[in-house]
Amino acid sequence: DMSEHFGVVSSFETKVLPKIQTSSEARMSKGGWNALKSRLSNVKKLPKVAEDYPARTNEAEQLSSEERIILLRMALKCADIGHVTLPLKMHVLWVESLQEEFYRQGDQEQQLDSQISFLCDRRKPRNGPAHGENQLGFMDVIAFPLYAAWVEAFPSCEVLLENLKRNRRNWEVDAMRNGSNVVDMPNDDDKPVAKLNKGKQCHTFNARDRFTGSEWKGWDNASFVDLGDV
């Protein structure tokens, strides 16, 4: 239920997250990390396992019944919009399917002479989830705060946030290509994250790059490649 989204995230951040972090710090201070390293000394990926140790312990034992319910509701919300954290191609397929579902709802509302719901009118240009400016709004307002809080509690889920950032770049490119003024997501990483291909032309850009609508002239039909999926 999106009407309760912000309340669930806020409750998680104020009631559950501090207790999980406190529990993790207490376990670390008791030598938990050293014990784990000793038991897993032969595991090749030990640094990652050790890094994730606080999130792998059973902090749920420290939570009240109310806090456990909040934790479960938070997990369900992450799963509900989990397509935003999938590899780009899979994410786009989900969004396109969602857009068609929205449009079919709008078609039925039109037939009933009802007001067409938000993002459900296929007759309007750039109206629907599968358009950059709309998907960016959803990610920035709904998805990023949700997954940022979840990853803070469970660092082993960091890959979800990384995929979300890469997918956001795809919609940023789409929005800017169509003339929208987009505020780039703050990122200090100069590593190339994506490129545009058009014949022999290629533009590779990093997370700091910003293009205005006019700069996309000539690149309208270029193909977008997320370097995270190459």
Secondary structure by P-SEA (a helix, b strand, c coil): cccaaaaaaaaaacccaaaaaaaaaaaaaaaaaaaaaaaaccccaaaaaaaaccccccccccccaaaaaaaaaaaaaaaacccccccaaaaaaaaaaaaaaaaaaaaaaaaacccccccccccccccccccaaaaaaaaacccaaaaaaaaaacccaaaaaaaaaaaaaaaaaaaaaaccccccccccccccccccccccbbbbbccccccccccccccccbbbbccccc
